[in-house]
Each structure stands twice: as C-alpha cells, then as structure tokens.
C-alpha cells in the first residue's frame, strides 16, 4: 500500500457558518463535493487544503484525517492483521470511494480511502 495524500478532517457544527473563516479569512477556495455534510477548502496557489464536515454520512464517528491510498483492500487486510480496531467496515460509498475507518493506537480515527473507477 502506498499513501497518496492526507487531508485534515475538521468537524464543524455548520458548513455555511464556517465558510467565512476558511474562505473569507484564510482565502481558501471552497470545492463542493456534492454532499451536504462535507466540503473541501484549498489554497489555489499551493494545493494545501482541508475538509470540513458536520458528521459522516455512513460511519458512527467522524475521522480526524482522510488518507488516500493506492490499494484500500491491502490497507484493510493489514489493519486487520495487526489487530487495529475497524470503526467503519470496508465499503463502497455511493459518492465514489471505497473506504474504511481504523482507530490508531492513540485513539484517533482515520478514514482510509481509495477512489473507485
């Protein structure tokens, strides 16, 4: 498995209310993901970005980061082999990613994902 990117997932109570700070103050461009509960804000010059979410649509807890990998099935098998807690089982999501959530030994929940297609 190879990690392709990591993006912070910040939980906010209201996406619209958060827009002024992240887009207005920080100057990040908002990128709609087509979902009502999550959006991405990115610096158009550097590509640095983060995701804001109010909840997760299918998982019991929101992640603190999303880790995109080149082989999510391999990542899932390795997490299980190591005995890590799987918080959200490996699934194909309606919005086009295959993912699972794993709890790191420090307690943080990570979204391990791969784009389908």
Secondary structure, DSSP 8 states (H G I E B T S, - for coil): --EEEEEEEEE-S-HHHHHIIIIIIT--EEEEEEETTEEEEE-TTT--EEEEESS-SSSSS--SEEEEES-HHHHHHHHHHTT-EEEEEEEE-TTSEEEEEEE-TTS-EEEEEEE--
